[in-house]
Amino acid sequence: MLEFEEYKVKLNNAKPGLEDLRGALKLESAQKEIEELEAASEREGFWNDVEKSQKVQKRLKTLKNKVENFQKLCAAWDDMYTICEMAIEENDDSMLEELESEYKQFSEKVEETRLGTLLTGEYDANNAILTFHAGAGGTEAQDWASMLYRMYNMWADRHGYKVRVMDYLDGDEAGIKSATIMIEGENAYGFLKSEHGIHRLVRVSPFDAAGRRHTSFAAVEVMPEISDDDNEIELRDEDIKMDVFRSSGAGGQHVNKTESAIRITHLPTGTVVECQDERSQYKNKDRAMKILASRLYAAESARQSAERSAERRSQVGTGMRNERIRTYNFPQGRVTDHRIGLTLYKLNQVLDGDLDEIIDALTLADQAEKLRASVEEA
């Protein structure tokens, strides 16, 4: 029964951290806001304003999820402590394996929630839009882009996030030339913003009959979804050129049968966005406009950030364009993030979506850098 006594000690040691987390999540103010929003939604005429009511419901869902997730952590703590006491009292070690599994999941969820409280950027809580671009190198680079596409889809699935495909263009022989997805869920952008940049692959190419080692590159662009309320970028009709064409990528039976795909060009900047995943031309246009707004915001934000802090060189968490941020080395089975010097020898797990150790380290490094910068500016 020694193992259960040890777990009781672990749980008692974890209890203060759980209470600290309650304060960091500001659950009292969240509960108060929930009550206010629920009262507002019950008022006469509330549902007449569809746009406003939808925003209130979205906010309600976010707040309720925050409260419910913390309540689940508390319930998990109570359940595990009860298991320990019952096992000790009845001298029954049959539940040890279950306890070990539950404690591991509990610890990971507490850490993920704690890190989420550090994501205080303006758009950190928003959905994330990821765009993948194969670099030079033909099939090899296009295959690498599709591997990254799979990796982030698997990461999202691990965290219960929903993924929407917004655009997808097949490679010539394998992989993808480009693709855009939206990962929906609280703090999706905050966690993924550090993934923005150039990803480098070193491997013996399966497409090379001579079995030579190849180095390939693919770019991952990460932007927050910008809502109408958040958007400070003005999209004027006269600045927009819209073209309609037939879908050319993977998309099922409707591909090349209906002209539903949309290409939007922002004339002042030359920014081009395509969306061809939906059958509906209207839906494709709506999604393309969201991507355009996010891309223009990201460009403006990067410009302003560079002006304000030209002396900063680390760029941890921002993923400067054209910056090689990470190398995935198959011969050595390692992944190295060059911004923080982190090397992990678990390449296959990372490519299967196990990115948390890297993302967590980048989140903490970014927080430390922000604190250092604020001290220097004070």
Helices and strands as residue ranges (DSSP letters): H 2-24, H 27-41, G 46-48, H 50-90, H 96-116, E 128-134, H 139-158, E 162-170, E 176-184, H 188-192, G 193-195, E 197-204, E 213-224, G 237-239, E 240-245, E 261-266, E 271-275, H 281-308, E 324-329, E 334-337, E 342-344, H 347-351, H 356-377
